Amino acid sequence: MKLSENTAISMPARNLISIIGACMIGAWFGFGVIERLNIIETELQLMQQDLLEASTQKPIDQEHFMLLEFLSKEQDKLKEKIEEEVPNIKKNDMTIQFHEERIIDLEEKNGTN
């Protein structure tokens, strides 16, 4: 039998539709399996990354982070307190300077009389 582009093949339409349907179902199944494998692989990679990150953080590191956070909050409180006291410190400095000048003036007056 010689096959060419002009060769006629006779086949019942039912068989042809069955073959096309089987090919479509096979392709759908293949793509579904590939997609499911991709999802599983992605989840596995994410879990491995999480596990790696969790294993690198030791309890001592966690304690250091907690201490650092505590010290940061305490520093903020102290900074606010100092900023509240700065005007009073400047006022006290001016008062001390005034009194020093008055004392010097009084000493000069008493020393000259």
C-alpha positions in Angstrom: 0.0 0.0 0.0 1.4 3.3 -1.1 0.6 6.4 1.1 0.5 9.9 -0.2 -1.4 13.0 0.4 -4.0 11.9 -2.1 -4.5 8.5 -0.4 -8.1 8.0 0.8 -8.7 6.5 4.2 -12.2 5.4 5.1 -13.1 5.4 8.8 -16.4 5.6 10.6 -17.0 9.1 12.1 -17.7 7.5 15.5 -14.2 6.0 15.6 -12.6 9.3 14.5 -14.5 11.3 17.2 -13.5 8.7 19.8 -9.8 9.0 18.8 -10.0 12.8 19.0 -11.8 12.7 22.3 -9.3 10.3 23.8 -6.4 12.6 22.7 -8.1 15.6 24.3 -8.7 13.7 27.5 -5.1 12.5 27.5 -3.8 16.0 27.0 -6.1 17.4 29.7 -4.9 14.7 32.1 -1.2 15.3 31.3 -1.5 19.1 31.8 -3.4 18.5 35.1 -0.6 16.2 36.4 2.1 18.7 35.4 0.2 21.6 37.1 -0.3 19.5 40.3 3.4 18.6 40.3 4.3 22.3 40.0 2.1 23.2 42.9 3.6 20.4 45.1 7.2 21.5 44.1 6.5 25.1 45.0 5.0 24.2 48.3 8.0 22.0 49.1 10.4 24.8 48.2 8.5 27.2 50.5 8.5 24.7 53.3 12.3 24.1 52.9 13.0 27.8 52.9 10.9 28.3 56.1 12.6 25.4 57.8 16.0 26.8 56.8 15.2 30.2 58.2 13.8 28.7 61.4 16.9 26.6 61.9 19.3 29.5 61.6 17.5 31.5 64.3 18.7 30.2 67.6 17.1 30.9 71.0 20.0 33.2 72.0 19.2 35.2 68.9 15.6 35.5 69.9 16.6 36.7 73.3 18.9 39.3 71.8 16.1 40.6 69.6 13.9 40.9 72.7 16.5 42.8 74.6 17.2 45.0 71.7 13.5 45.9 71.4 13.3 46.6 75.1 16.4 48.8 75.1 15.0 50.7 72.1 11.8 51.5 73.9 13.7 52.6 77.0 15.9 54.8 74.9 12.8 56.4 73.4 11.4 57.1 76.9 14.7 58.6 78.0 14.9 60.8 74.9 11.4 62.2 75.5 12.2 62.9 79.1 15.4 64.7 78.3 13.7 66.8 75.6 11.1 67.8 78.2 13.9 68.9 80.6 16.0 70.8 78.1 14.0 74.1 78.6 14.4 73.9 82.4 18.1 73.2 82.1 18.6 76.3 79.9 16.5 78.4 82.3 18.6 77.2 85.2 21.8 78.0 83.3 20.6 81.5 82.7 19.6 81.9 86.4 23.0 80.6 87.5 24.8 82.9 85.1 22.7 85.9 86.4 23.6 85.1 90.0 27.3 84.7 89.2 27.3 88.1 87.5 25.5 89.6 90.5 28.0 88.0 93.0 30.9 89.3 91.0 29.3 92.8 90.9 28.7 92.7 94.6 32.3 91.5 95.3 33.7 94.3 93.2 31.5 96.9 95.0 32.5 95.6 98.5 36.1 95.4 97.5 36.3 99.0 96.3 34.6 100.6 99.3 
